[in-house]
């Protein structure tokens, strides 16, 4: 009977990467350095652009008179956001898109304490958590919920290396190729393999990200675009 559930656990990924690099997994340190390389590589993936499998949906209940809301540490960026009213009411629940503005635009707002239904937000990023700053500030005439789609940080491998990579199976070839390349960078005796491994890694990255793109139609219209 056919199966469709092929996957690799962390040990298999590390072993395969060492073999591709032309080396062999021999010690606990080899395992530890591979784990560290994977965590750094996940950060690099996040810096390279949008991965559709990392987009998740979140909500934040809003409080009248409060403009700033800290987000979970796993939230890297917000892709789309809207203000939801009449939550749970089948006939009356509505979402209204809110516009993202820059820190410059937010700083130029004349009165940041104006209260009404929020129309804009500035995403304030820090080294720990990001915060959403809403304008106008939510008022008390309705109950508002911020509904948003965000880019989630890729989960760490874990300090003990006990957590398997939380990535789609289609990204496994890219993960193995990238780890093999990073392992070769650390071993002088494998220096001659670095160009080949880097080329293979970039090829696998392109294949994986191309497969991860949205397939919906895109229509360009004067003044912007629409789907």
Backbone as a chain_set.jsonl record, in Angstrom:
{"seq": "XXXXXXXXXXXXXXXXXXXXXXXXXXXXXXXXXXXXXXXXXXXXXXXXXXXXXXXXXXXXXXXXXXXXXXXXXXXXXXXXXXXXXXXXXXXXXXXXXXXXXXXXXXXXXXXXXXXXXXXXXXXXXXXXXXXXXXXXXXXXXXXXXXXXXXXXXXXXXXXXXXXXXXXXXXXXXXXXXXXXXXXXXXXXXXXXXXXXXXXXXXXXXXXXXXXXXXXXXXXXXXXXXXX", "coords": {"N": [[0.847, -1.194, 0.0], [0.519, 2.215, -0.803], [2.259, 4.958, 0.765], [2.276, 8.26, 2.242], [3.775, 9.807, 3.951], [6.429, 10.446, 4.413], [9.178, 11.485, 6.357], [11.795, 13.12, 8.211], [13.528, 12.621, 11.199], [15.285, 14.571, 13.699], [17.831, 13.407, 14.138], [18.205, 11.91, 11.791], [18.299, 13.969, 9.879], [20.65, 15.347, 10.614], [22.577, 13.326, 10.335], [22.369, 12.696, 7.572], [23.147, 15.169, 6.515], [25.828, 15.398, 7.347], [26.923, 13.262, 5.914], [26.504, 14.135, 3.273], [28.174, 16.301, 3.279], [30.569, 15.07, 3.218], [31.62, 13.927, 5.444], [31.436, 12.445, 8.738], [29.159, 11.734, 11.313], [30.28, 11.765, 14.502], [30.529, 12.425, 17.217], [29.165, 13.81, 20.318], [29.588, 16.518, 20.242], [29.603, 17.076, 17.511], [26.919, 16.713, 16.947], [25.817, 18.739, 18.514], [26.906, 21.071, 17.388], [25.775, 20.957, 14.882], [23.086, 21.289, 15.499], [23.123, 23.914, 16.442], [23.868, 25.244, 14.09], [21.593, 24.761, 12.547], [19.604, 26.24, 13.909], [20.566, 28.841, 13.487], [20.38, 28.89, 10.74], [17.619, 28.782, 10.364], [16.925, 31.324, 11.242], [18.116, 32.778, 9.212], [16.536, 31.952, 7.056], [14.15, 33.216, 7.683], [14.915, 35.851, 7.342], [15.225, 35.906, 4.628], [12.81, 36.186, 3.352], [9.24, 35.913, 2.753], [7.698, 33.021, 3.906], [5.141, 30.945, 3.113], [4.172, 28.886, 4.743], [4.673, 29.723, 7.272], [2.821, 31.58, 7.929], [0.328, 32.569, 10.109], [-2.816, 32.841, 11.876], [-4.025, 35.288, 14.12], [-5.501, 36.819, 17.056], [-6.381, 39.761, 18.921], [-7.844, 41.017, 21.694], [-9.25, 44.213, 22.144], [-8.93, 47.096, 24.227], [-10.794, 49.77, 25.464], [-9.432, 52.99, 25.173], [-6.806, 52.143, 25.194], [-3.921, 52.052, 23.325], [-1.62, 50.633, 22.628], [-0.366, 47.348, 22.153], [1.277, 44.516, 23.204], [2.699, 41.838, 21.388], [2.873, 38.241, 20.97], [6.033, 36.618, 21.437], [6.687, 34.995, 19.301], [5.727, 36.201, 17.064], [6.768, 37.591, 14.153], [6.217, 39.464, 12.131], [3.488, 41.399, 10.796], [1.176, 40.575, 8.341], [-1.404, 41.08, 7.238], [-4.179, 42.937, 8.565], [-7.178, 43.515, 10.446], [-10.039, 45.179, 11.877], [-12.35, 43.721, 13.936], [-15.786, 43.576, 14.592], [-18.71, 42.929, 16.629], [-18.254, 40.223, 17.379], [-18.693, 36.799, 16.767], [-21.351, 36.955, 16.14], [-23.442, 35.742, 13.806], [-24.863, 37.093, 11.791], [-24.057, 39.739, 12.016], [-21.322, 40.117, 12.434], [-18.411, 41.787, 11.402], [-15.517, 42.606, 9.448], [-13.098, 45.088, 9.148], [-10.581, 46.343, 7.199], [-7.414, 47.483, 8.351], [-4.965, 50.0, 7.909], [-1.494, 49.706, 7.463], [1.028, 51.768, 8.773], [4.034, 53.764, 8.714], [6.698, 54.391, 11.119], [7.352, 57.046, 10.89], [5.027, 58.164, 9.781], [3.277, 57.622, 11.877], [4.415, 59.127, 13.926], [3.876, 61.662, 13.014], [1.219, 62.044, 13.424], [-1.209, 64.223, 14.596], [-2.81, 64.212, 16.955], [-2.442, 61.695, 19.004], [-4.088, 60.536, 20.825], [-6.684, 60.503, 20.083], [-9.878, 59.046, 20.086], [-11.672, 56.418, 18.605], [-13.025, 54.138, 16.184], [-10.386, 52.035, 15.335], [-8.219, 52.702, 12.553], [-5.717, 52.589, 11.488], [-2.407, 51.151, 11.885], [0.744, 50.965, 13.526], [3.517, 48.929, 13.48], [5.584, 48.257, 15.981], [8.808, 47.287, 16.432], [11.052, 45.364, 18.443], [13.941, 44.026, 20.198], [12.943, 41.923, 21.563], [9.971, 41.576, 21.84], [7.298, 42.397, 19.551], [5.137, 45.233, 19.079], [1.813, 46.414, 18.608], [0.642, 49.487, 17.602], [-2.203, 51.353, 17.682], [-4.297, 53.543, 15.785], [-7.13, 55.537, 15.147], [-7.251, 55.543, 18.811], [-8.827, 52.756, 20.369], [-12.289, 53.178, 21.102], [-15.102, 53.25, 23.437], [-17.536, 52.644, 22.363], [-18.058, 50.328, 20.972], [-17.243, 46.789, 21.051], [-14.086, 45.793, 20.225], [-11.991, 43.711, 18.21], [-8.743, 42.911, 17.244], [-7.949, 41.339, 14.39], [-5.55, 39.399, 12.827], [-3.091, 38.384, 10.384], [-0.043, 36.805, 10.666], [3.569, 36.521, 10.423], [5.105, 33.75, 11.594], [7.722, 32.996, 13.83], [10.175, 30.55, 13.107], [10.208, 27.543, 14.861], [12.6, 26.795, 17.426], [15.229, 24.325, 17.412], [15.789, 23.346, 19.909], [17.381, 23.253, 23.124], [18.393, 20.831, 23.953], [18.402, 19.442, 21.673], [16.321, 17.788, 21.205], [13.984, 18.319, 19.91], [12.272, 17.876, 16.924], [12.7, 19.222, 13.586], [10.342, 21.703, 12.855], [9.052, 21.927, 10.171], [7.638, 22.033, 6.831], [7.48, 18.979, 4.899], [8.345, 19.388, 2.305], [10.394, 21.176, 2.546], [12.489, 19.775, 3.566], [14.644, 18.736, 1.842], [15.963, 21.162, 1.342], [16.693, 21.918, 3.938], [18.497, 19.849, 4.676], [20.472, 20.169, 2.687], [21.327, 22.778, 3.223], [22.303, 22.506, 5.835], [24.408, 20.708, 5.396], [26.112, 22.318, 3.887], [26.732, 24.299, 5.817], [28.038, 22.75, 7.717], [30.314, 21.985, 6.3], [31.571, 24.444, 6.133], [32.677, 24.671, 8.617], [34.66, 22.823, 8.797], [37.887, 22.521, 7.949], [39.031, 20.546, 6.312], [37.073, 19.99, 4.512], [36.881, 22.009, 2.744], [37.087, 22.14, -0.044], [34.675, 21.243, -0.957], [32.825, 23.171, -0.47], [31.933, 25.188, -2.451], [30.306, 23.592, -4.203], [28.411, 22.532, -2.394], [27.196, 24.864, -1.485], [26.03, 25.8, -3.851], [24.185, 23.737, -4.344], [22.575, 24.02, -2.103], [21.441, 26.604, -2.463], [20.005, 26.08, -4.769], [18.146, 24.193, -3.86], [16.816, 25.801, -2.04], [15.598, 27.661, -3.74], [13.895, 25.93, -5.17], [12.193, 25.043, -3.098], [11.016, 27.43, -2.111], [9.777, 28.376, -4.403], [7.806, 26.442, -4.71], [6.32, 27.105, -2.55], [4.949, 29.372, -3.032], [2.065, 31.543, -3.432], [-0.68, 30.546, -5.451], [-2.733, 31.964, -6.511], [-4.494, 34.183, -8.791], [-3.144, 37.278, -9.944], [-3.999, 40.6, -10.361], [-3.211, 43.595, -11.886], [-4.088, 46.932, -11.354], [-4.885, 50.395, -12.065], [-3.324, 52.485, -9.722], [-2.728, 50.54, -7.843], [-2.959, 47.078, -6.81], [-4.839, 44.041, -7.116], [-6.241, 40.922, -5.969]], "CA": [[0.0, 0.0, 0.0], [1.299, 3.447, -0.882], [2.243, 5.86, 1.914], [2.544, 9.643, 1.868], [4.115, 10.451, 5.219], [7.886, 10.452, 4.62], [9.704, 12.592, 7.154], [13.082, 12.838, 8.829], [13.696, 13.19, 12.534], [16.481, 15.407, 13.804], [19.026, 12.588, 13.965], [18.343, 11.577, 10.369], [18.709, 15.189, 9.174], [22.06, 15.615, 10.919], [23.393, 12.264, 9.73], [22.36, 12.889, 6.124], [23.918, 16.37, 6.197], [27.251, 15.078, 7.494], [27.313, 12.4, 4.796], [26.593, 14.956, 2.068], [29.347, 17.177, 3.403], [31.762, 14.249, 3.057], [32.145, 13.653, 6.772], [30.689, 11.437, 9.481], [28.736, 12.143, 12.656], [31.066, 10.913, 15.391], [30.538, 12.786, 18.633], [28.111, 14.675, 20.807], [29.856, 17.889, 19.8], [29.132, 17.173, 16.126], [25.466, 16.854, 17.014], [25.53, 20.049, 19.101], [27.244, 22.145, 16.434], [24.777, 20.886, 13.815], [21.864, 21.895, 16.036], [23.338, 25.367, 16.463], [23.826, 25.708, 12.697], [20.204, 24.743, 12.081], [18.889, 27.379, 14.483], [21.022, 30.037, 12.768], [19.861, 28.807, 9.378], [16.207, 29.149, 10.423], [16.878, 32.784, 11.299], [18.438, 33.248, 7.865], [15.346, 31.722, 6.226], [13.186, 34.269, 7.997], [15.418, 37.092, 6.745], [15.199, 35.813, 3.167], [11.512, 36.566, 2.8], [8.0, 35.33, 3.25], [7.411, 31.6, 3.701], [3.701, 30.843, 3.349], [3.848, 27.948, 5.822], [4.862, 30.379, 8.572], [1.743, 32.55, 8.146], [-0.696, 32.088, 11.026], [-3.852, 33.818, 12.222], [-4.086, 35.606, 15.539], [-6.441, 37.86, 17.458], [-6.063, 40.519, 20.125], [-8.971, 41.809, 22.193], [-8.854, 45.599, 22.356], [-9.482, 47.757, 25.396], [-11.052, 51.193, 25.238], [-8.423, 53.89, 25.712], [-5.468, 51.55, 25.121], [-3.48, 52.086, 21.927], [-0.463, 49.781, 22.378], [-0.56, 45.961, 22.559], [2.436, 43.651, 22.968], [2.383, 40.583, 20.73], [3.657, 37.08, 21.383], [7.407, 36.655, 20.941], [6.818, 34.232, 18.059], [5.241, 37.025, 15.954], [7.857, 38.345, 13.519], [5.685, 40.58, 11.356], [2.07, 41.295, 10.472], [0.955, 40.618, 6.903], [-2.686, 41.75, 7.046], [-4.895, 43.116, 9.825], [-8.495, 44.142, 10.357], [-10.768, 45.364, 13.125], [-13.572, 42.918, 13.918], [-16.833, 43.978, 15.52], [-19.804, 41.972, 16.808], [-17.625, 38.915, 17.276], [-19.523, 35.637, 17.011], [-22.712, 37.156, 15.653], [-23.432, 35.243, 12.429], [-25.429, 38.062, 10.85], [-23.566, 41.108, 12.203], [-19.862, 40.213, 12.547], [-17.772, 42.409, 10.241], [-14.092, 42.923, 9.502], [-12.693, 46.249, 8.37], [-9.125, 46.38, 7.092], [-6.69, 48.638, 8.885], [-3.794, 50.298, 7.087], [-0.214, 49.78, 8.163], [1.758, 53.003, 8.535], [5.422, 53.748, 9.179], [6.942, 55.14, 12.351], [7.317, 58.461, 10.539], [3.627, 58.554, 9.661], [2.68, 57.596, 13.214], [4.938, 60.253, 14.707], [3.312, 62.901, 12.491], [-0.187, 62.184, 13.818], [-1.32, 65.402, 15.467], [-3.338, 63.812, 18.265], [-2.378, 60.236, 19.096], [-5.04, 60.09, 21.831], [-8.024, 60.513, 19.503], [-10.546, 57.756, 20.252], [-12.693, 56.043, 17.637], [-12.706, 52.817, 15.646], [-9.036, 52.101, 14.743], [-8.12, 52.66, 11.092], [-4.317, 52.42, 11.102], [-1.535, 50.615, 12.928], [2.202, 50.97, 13.348], [4.115, 47.783, 14.146], [6.824, 48.659, 16.658], [9.625, 46.094, 16.625], [12.165, 45.46, 19.381], [14.75, 42.809, 20.194], [12.251, 40.874, 22.311], [8.61, 41.401, 21.321], [6.774, 43.488, 18.74], [3.927, 45.831, 19.628], [0.923, 47.093, 17.677], [0.151, 50.789, 18.042], [-3.397, 51.624, 16.895], [-4.848, 54.897, 15.694], [-7.371, 56.119, 16.464], [-7.283, 54.65, 19.965], [-10.166, 52.172, 20.486], [-13.219, 53.835, 22.012], [-15.951, 52.337, 24.201], [-18.856, 52.519, 21.737], [-18.197, 48.942, 20.549], [-16.174, 45.888, 21.459], [-13.252, 45.569, 19.045], [-10.957, 42.677, 18.224], [-7.791, 42.995, 16.135], [-7.728, 40.051, 13.743], [-4.39, 39.626, 11.966], [-2.267, 37.286, 9.886], [1.33, 37.163, 11.01], [4.654, 35.594, 10.112], [5.542, 33.131, 12.841], [9.124, 32.583, 13.897], [10.372, 29.101, 13.024], [10.52, 27.016, 16.188], [13.974, 26.358, 17.649], [15.466, 22.887, 17.534], [15.784, 23.03, 21.337], [18.722, 23.217, 23.711], [18.869, 19.45, 24.051], [18.341, 18.818, 20.366], [15.292, 16.749, 21.253], [12.833, 18.737, 19.119], [12.453, 17.71, 15.493], [12.414, 20.451, 12.833], [8.919, 21.928, 12.572], [8.982, 22.499, 8.833], [6.956, 21.135, 5.901], [8.37, 17.979, 4.313], [8.928, 19.891, 1.053], [11.593, 21.948, 2.868], [13.54, 18.904, 4.085], [15.847, 18.763, 1.006], [16.654, 22.431, 1.551], [17.295, 21.872, 5.272], [19.663, 18.962, 4.649], [21.5, 20.793, 1.849], [21.865, 23.938, 3.939], [23.103, 22.046, 6.969], [25.649, 20.15, 4.847], [26.948, 23.47, 3.527], [27.227, 24.929, 7.042], [29.0, 21.835, 8.337], [31.56, 22.079, 5.533], [32.219, 25.71, 6.478], [33.341, 24.534, 9.911], [35.69, 21.79, 8.752], [38.874, 22.885, 6.916], [39.297, 19.443, 5.383], [35.976, 19.907, 3.555], [36.81, 23.305, 2.067], [36.931, 21.999, -1.494], [33.286, 20.902, -1.253], [31.963, 24.294, -0.124], [31.209, 25.77, -3.599], [29.269, 22.676, -4.668], [27.355, 22.453, -1.387], [26.465, 26.133, -1.486], [25.215, 25.816, -5.063], [23.072, 22.818, -4.141], [21.702, 24.624, -1.093], [20.67, 27.688, -3.074], [19.065, 25.465, -5.709], [17.058, 23.607, -3.07], [16.051, 26.916, -1.484], [14.76, 28.178, -4.825], [12.842, 24.945, -5.432], [11.242, 25.011, -1.984], [10.262, 28.683, -2.027], [8.89, 28.437, -5.574], [6.659, 25.577, -4.417], [5.597, 27.675, -1.414], [4.292, 30.615, -3.428], [0.632, 31.504, -3.669], [-1.027, 30.231, -6.84], [-3.895, 32.739, -6.928], [-4.252, 35.143, -9.864], [-2.828, 38.638, -9.515], [-4.42, 41.559, -11.366], [-2.742, 44.948, -11.644], [-5.045, 47.969, -11.738], [-4.338, 51.725, -11.77], [-3.313, 52.87, -8.313], [-2.411, 49.442, -6.941], [-3.184, 45.75, -7.345], [-5.846, 43.275, -6.398], [-6.239, 39.489, -6.269]], "C": [[0.881, 1.243, 0.0], [1.177, 4.258, 0.402], [2.665, 7.252, 1.46], [2.995, 10.446, 3.085], [5.621, 10.486, 5.479], [8.32, 11.69, 5.378], [11.061, 12.164, 7.693], [13.084, 13.416, 10.24], [15.035, 13.924, 12.584], [17.758, 14.611, 13.579], [19.27, 12.234, 12.515], [18.835, 12.781, 9.566], [20.195, 15.441, 9.377], [22.961, 14.577, 10.251], [23.485, 12.428, 8.217], [23.215, 14.091, 5.728], [25.418, 16.12, 6.311], [27.731, 14.216, 6.326], [27.443, 13.205, 3.515], [27.815, 15.869, 2.102], [30.655, 16.403, 3.215], [32.409, 13.92, 4.377], [31.261, 12.6, 7.444], [30.373, 11.972, 10.862], [29.382, 11.216, 13.677], [30.875, 11.202, 16.872], [29.334, 13.64, 19.005], [28.32, 16.115, 20.376], [29.397, 18.087, 18.356], [27.622, 17.415, 16.094], [25.093, 18.254, 17.505], [25.814, 21.174, 18.111], [26.276, 22.14, 15.248], [23.469, 21.529, 14.256], [21.969, 23.413, 16.032], [23.27, 25.947, 15.052], [22.404, 25.747, 12.163], [19.413, 25.928, 12.627], [19.287, 28.688, 13.797], [20.467, 30.058, 11.345], [18.375, 29.171, 9.345], [16.043, 30.664, 10.5], [17.173, 33.384, 9.926], [17.243, 33.058, 6.928], [14.32, 32.82, 6.449], [13.614, 35.604, 7.388], [15.317, 37.091, 5.225], [13.852, 36.189, 2.561], [10.373, 35.766, 3.383], [7.891, 33.854, 2.891], [5.949, 31.371, 4.071], [3.361, 29.915, 4.507], [4.07, 28.554, 7.202], [3.777, 31.415, 8.852], [0.652, 31.918, 9.002], [-1.676, 33.225, 11.326], [-3.876, 34.043, 13.72], [-5.105, 36.693, 15.81], [-5.95, 38.533, 18.739], [-7.287, 41.33, 20.525], [-8.476, 43.212, 22.535], [-9.605, 46.201, 23.54], [-9.655, 49.24, 25.11], [-9.984, 52.044, 25.925], [-7.006, 53.37, 25.669], [-5.039, 51.439, 23.664], [-2.387, 51.071, 21.614], [-0.684, 48.388, 22.961], [0.683, 45.149, 22.199], [1.981, 42.323, 22.374], [3.25, 39.455, 21.28], [5.039, 37.141, 20.74], [7.584, 35.912, 19.629], [6.343, 35.025, 16.84], [6.388, 37.864, 15.405], [7.338, 39.589, 12.813], [4.202, 40.337, 11.11], [1.9, 41.492, 8.97], [-0.313, 41.403, 6.571], [-3.364, 41.881, 8.399], [-6.229, 43.792, 9.575], [-9.079, 44.283, 11.752], [-12.096, 44.633, 13.005], [-14.541, 43.432, 14.978], [-17.933, 42.93, 15.548], [-19.312, 40.531, 16.657], [-18.605, 37.802, 17.629], [-20.957, 35.753, 16.548], [-22.748, 36.816, 14.162], [-23.884, 36.302, 11.429], [-24.786, 39.44, 10.928], [-22.046, 41.223, 12.278], [-19.27, 40.78, 11.258], [-16.3, 42.656, 10.512], [-13.826, 44.129, 8.619], [-11.174, 46.337, 8.378], [-8.565, 47.645, 7.721], [-5.385, 48.782, 8.107], [-2.536, 50.354, 7.941], [0.502, 51.07, 7.787], [3.163, 52.88, 9.122], [5.545, 54.526, 10.482], [6.907, 56.641, 12.079], [5.885, 58.961, 10.446], [2.949, 58.592, 11.025], [3.139, 58.796, 14.032], [4.343, 61.579, 14.263], [1.826, 63.06, 12.802], [-0.313, 63.303, 14.844], [-1.781, 65.034, 16.863], [-3.403, 62.301, 18.336], [-3.359, 59.675, 20.106], [-6.478, 60.097, 21.325], [-8.644, 59.116, 19.594], [-11.664, 57.576, 19.233], [-12.397, 54.602, 17.229], [-11.347, 52.888, 14.963], [-9.064, 51.923, 13.227], [-6.704, 52.356, 10.618], [-3.544, 51.762, 12.242], [-0.076, 50.764, 12.52], [2.754, 49.803, 14.151], [5.479, 48.184, 14.681], [7.624, 47.411, 16.999], [10.752, 46.377, 17.619], [12.947, 44.161, 19.332], [14.09, 41.66, 20.954], [10.866, 40.608, 21.74], [8.241, 42.6, 20.453], [5.465, 43.978, 19.364], [3.142, 46.504, 18.515], [0.442, 48.39, 18.316], [-0.994, 51.197, 17.122], [-3.763, 53.104, 16.914], [-6.041, 54.879, 14.755], [-7.344, 55.061, 17.572], [-8.695, 54.07, 20.089], [-11.039, 52.935, 21.489], [-14.113, 52.79, 22.686], [-17.325, 52.136, 23.575], [-19.135, 51.106, 21.266], [-17.083, 48.108, 21.166], [-15.388, 45.507, 20.214], [-12.279, 44.419, 19.285], [-10.054, 42.917, 17.019], [-7.552, 41.581, 15.616], [-6.598, 40.233, 12.739], [-3.737, 38.317, 11.541], [-0.812, 37.701, 10.06], [2.319, 36.099, 10.535], [5.189, 35.055, 11.431], [7.014, 32.738, 12.762], [9.208, 31.063, 13.848], [10.851, 28.596, 14.378], [11.97, 26.547, 16.264], [14.05, 24.832, 17.7], [15.408, 22.465, 18.994], [17.184, 22.859, 21.87], [19.285, 21.807, 23.815], [18.908, 18.745, 22.708], [17.281, 17.744, 20.279], [14.081, 17.071, 20.385], [13.13, 18.578, 17.631], [12.12, 19.006, 14.768], [10.934, 20.575, 12.504], [8.793, 22.67, 11.241], [8.215, 21.532, 7.934], [7.951, 20.16, 5.27], [9.016, 18.476, 3.028], [10.179, 20.734, 1.299], [12.726, 21.075, 3.402], [14.779, 18.85, 3.184], [16.657, 20.046, 1.192], [17.362, 22.443, 2.907], [18.559, 21.027, 5.276], [20.798, 19.6, 3.851], [22.143, 21.979, 2.561], [22.727, 23.543, 5.112], [24.42, 21.452, 6.501], [26.628, 21.272, 4.492], [27.549, 24.117, 4.773], [28.22, 24.046, 7.775], [30.346, 21.93, 7.634], [32.314, 23.363, 5.855], [33.046, 25.594, 7.756], [34.52, 23.556, 9.887], [36.681, 22.102, 7.616], [39.116, 21.79, 5.891], [38.203, 19.289, 4.321], [35.866, 21.162, 2.692], [36.544, 23.178, 0.574], [35.489, 21.692, -1.895], [32.333, 22.089, -1.055], [31.245, 24.89, -1.337], [30.07, 24.892, -4.1], [28.102, 22.636, -3.689], [26.532, 23.731, -1.328], [25.534, 26.214, -2.696], [23.988, 24.92, -4.91], [22.062, 23.382, -3.145], [20.825, 25.711, -1.702], [19.643, 27.143, -4.076], [17.865, 24.875, -4.968], [16.191, 24.699, -2.44], [15.091, 27.481, -2.534], [13.604, 27.23, -5.115], [11.764, 24.985, -4.349], [10.391, 26.273, -1.934], [9.35, 28.868, -3.238], [7.641, 27.598, -5.342], [5.776, 26.163, -3.329], [4.883, 28.973, -1.765], [2.791, 30.43, -3.571], [0.344, 31.289, -5.145], [-2.227, 31.034, -7.336], [-3.505, 33.734, -8.017], [-4.002, 36.531, -9.28], [-3.168, 39.585, -10.649], [-3.929, 42.949, -10.978], [-3.774, 45.941, -12.173], [-4.432, 49.32, -11.418], [-4.45, 52.056, -10.289], [-3.007, 51.75, -7.369], [-2.603, 48.102, -7.608], [-4.289, 45.093, -6.561], [-5.737, 41.817, -6.808], [-7.545, 39.096, -6.93]], "O": [[1.875, 1.307, 0.724], [0.131, 4.253, 1.051], [3.324, 7.41, 0.433], [2.643, 11.617, 3.234], [6.048, 10.548, 6.632], [7.885, 12.802, 5.08], [11.423, 10.989, 7.636], [12.687, 14.562, 10.448], [15.81, 13.897, 11.629], [18.671, 15.084, 12.902], [20.411, 12.253, 12.051], [19.68, 12.641, 8.681], [20.918, 15.718, 8.419], [23.99, 14.923, 9.671], [24.569, 12.309, 7.646], [23.926, 14.045, 4.724], [26.191, 16.576, 5.469], [28.829, 14.425, 5.81], [28.38, 12.994, 2.744], [28.409, 16.166, 1.065], [31.721, 17.002, 3.07], [33.611, 13.662, 4.437], [30.445, 11.95, 6.791], [31.22, 12.59, 11.506], [29.077, 10.024, 13.72], [31.043, 10.306, 17.7], [28.594, 14.122, 18.147], [27.357, 16.853, 20.167], [28.863, 19.142, 18.013], [27.125, 18.221, 15.308], [24.171, 18.878, 16.981], [25.038, 22.126, 18.012], [25.99, 23.191, 14.675], [22.822, 22.231, 13.479], [21.024, 24.111, 15.664], [22.687, 27.01, 14.839], [22.043, 26.655, 11.414], [18.64, 26.549, 11.898], [18.437, 29.545, 13.554], [20.127, 31.117, 10.815], [17.92, 29.804, 8.393], [15.129, 31.224, 9.894], [16.558, 34.373, 9.525], [16.972, 33.921, 6.094], [13.695, 33.295, 5.502], [12.771, 36.396, 6.966], [15.323, 38.151, 4.6], [13.774, 36.481, 1.368], [10.525, 35.044, 4.369], [7.98, 33.481, 1.721], [5.561, 31.58, 5.22], [2.36, 30.132, 5.19], [3.688, 27.951, 8.204], [3.803, 32.066, 9.897], [0.118, 30.862, 8.663], [-1.402, 34.397, 11.067], [-3.76, 33.097, 14.499], [-5.524, 37.404, 14.897], [-5.207, 37.947, 19.526], [-7.718, 42.22, 19.793], [-7.417, 43.377, 23.14], [-10.756, 45.859, 23.81], [-8.754, 49.885, 24.572], [-9.674, 51.847, 27.099], [-6.081, 54.079, 26.066], [-5.72, 50.801, 22.861], [-2.231, 50.678, 20.457], [-1.127, 48.244, 24.1], [1.09, 45.101, 21.038], [0.983, 41.752, 22.815], [4.239, 39.698, 21.972], [5.195, 37.654, 19.632], [8.546, 36.173, 18.906], [6.53, 34.582, 15.707], [6.918, 38.736, 16.094], [7.955, 40.652, 12.891], [3.723, 39.207, 11.205], [2.413, 42.454, 8.398], [-0.292, 42.29, 5.718], [-3.161, 41.048, 9.283], [-6.39, 44.546, 8.614], [-8.666, 43.597, 12.687], [-12.875, 44.891, 12.087], [-14.153, 43.69, 16.118], [-18.076, 42.141, 14.614], [-19.88, 39.736, 15.909], [-19.268, 37.855, 18.665], [-21.7, 34.772, 16.557], [-22.152, 37.522, 13.348], [-23.334, 36.389, 10.331], [-24.946, 40.241, 10.007], [-21.521, 42.334, 12.191], [-19.585, 40.316, 10.162], [-15.889, 42.884, 11.65], [-14.278, 44.183, 7.475], [-10.554, 46.397, 9.44], [-9.154, 48.722, 7.637], [-4.782, 47.789, 7.701], [-2.519, 50.972, 9.006], [0.572, 51.422, 6.61], [3.433, 51.992, 9.93], [4.62, 55.227, 10.895], [6.484, 57.42, 12.934], [5.555, 60.032, 10.956], [2.145, 59.483, 11.302], [2.344, 59.408, 14.746], [4.304, 62.529, 15.045], [1.234, 64.091, 12.482], [0.403, 63.319, 15.846], [-1.206, 65.493, 17.85], [-4.321, 61.69, 17.788], [-3.463, 58.456, 20.243], [-7.394, 59.734, 22.063], [-8.013, 58.125, 19.225], [-12.49, 58.465, 19.029], [-11.596, 53.927, 17.876], [-11.161, 53.729, 14.084], [-9.821, 51.114, 12.69], [-6.505, 51.917, 9.485], [-3.958, 51.805, 13.4], [0.279, 50.698, 11.344], [2.499, 49.689, 15.35], [6.413, 48.421, 13.916], [7.165, 46.57, 17.772], [11.326, 47.466, 17.641], [12.652, 43.287, 18.517], [14.619, 40.549, 20.984], [10.614, 39.526, 21.21], [8.804, 43.685, 20.605], [4.783, 43.242, 20.077], [3.718, 47.087, 17.596], [-0.095, 48.391, 19.424], [-0.792, 51.37, 15.92], [-3.57, 53.808, 17.905], [-5.979, 54.277, 13.683], [-7.404, 53.859, 17.311], [-9.67, 54.805, 19.933], [-10.588, 53.29, 22.578], [-13.902, 51.589, 22.521], [-18.195, 51.521, 24.191], [-20.293, 50.703, 21.162], [-16.12, 48.634, 21.723], [-15.947, 44.966, 19.26], [-11.814, 44.19, 20.402], [-10.539, 43.104, 15.904], [-7.015, 40.732, 16.328], [-6.667, 41.119, 11.887], [-3.816, 37.299, 12.229], [-0.405, 38.791, 9.66], [1.958, 34.95, 10.282], [5.665, 35.811, 12.278], [7.479, 32.214, 11.75], [8.406, 30.371, 14.476], [11.779, 29.149, 14.967], [12.505, 25.98, 15.311], [13.068, 24.151, 17.993], [15.016, 21.336, 19.29], [18.073, 22.379, 21.167], [20.499, 21.608, 23.77], [19.377, 17.612, 22.598], [17.322, 16.888, 19.394], [13.242, 16.202, 20.144], [14.133, 19.094, 17.138], [11.339, 19.811, 15.275], [10.34, 19.657, 11.939], [8.475, 23.858, 11.192], [8.143, 20.34, 8.232], [9.13, 20.482, 5.123], [10.117, 18.043, 2.686], [10.946, 20.984, 0.369], [13.816, 21.581, 3.667], [15.892, 18.913, 3.708], [17.888, 20.016, 1.199], [18.492, 22.919, 3.017], [19.583, 21.443, 5.82], [21.951, 19.578, 4.282], [23.36, 22.16, 2.505], [23.761, 24.16, 5.367], [25.451, 21.666, 7.139], [27.824, 21.175, 4.766], [28.735, 24.448, 4.791], [29.155, 24.554, 8.395], [31.392, 21.953, 8.282], [33.545, 23.382, 5.852], [34.007, 26.339, 7.948], [35.285, 23.476, 10.848], [36.335, 21.957, 6.444], [39.378, 22.08, 4.724], [38.375, 18.552, 3.35], [34.873, 21.352, 1.99], [35.853, 24.013, -0.01], [35.123, 21.865, -3.057], [31.164, 22.013, -1.433], [30.032, 25.086, -1.266], [28.985, 25.394, -4.391], [26.942, 22.699, -4.096], [25.315, 23.687, -1.143], [24.387, 26.646, -2.576], [22.884, 25.299, -5.301], [20.851, 23.24, -3.32], [19.614, 25.736, -1.484], [18.547, 27.687, -4.208], [16.72, 25.036, -5.39], [14.976, 24.541, -2.32], [13.924, 27.745, -2.246], [12.467, 27.667, -5.287], [10.571, 24.964, -4.649], [9.179, 26.197, -1.738], [8.272, 29.451, -3.12], [6.543, 27.993, -5.732], [4.617, 25.773, -3.191], [4.279, 29.606, -0.899], [2.303, 29.323, -3.798], [1.066, 31.806, -5.997], [-2.695, 30.817, -8.454], [-2.334, 34.088, -8.154], [-4.575, 36.904, -8.257], [-2.692, 39.411, -11.771], [-4.199, 43.423, -9.875], [-4.267, 45.808, -13.293], [-3.537, 49.396, -10.576], [-5.514, 51.928, -9.682], [-3.019, 51.975, -6.159], [-2.437, 47.978, -8.821], [-4.637, 45.536, -5.466], [-5.202, 41.507, -7.872], [-7.741, 37.927, -7.262]]}, "num_chains": 1, "name": "protein.A"}
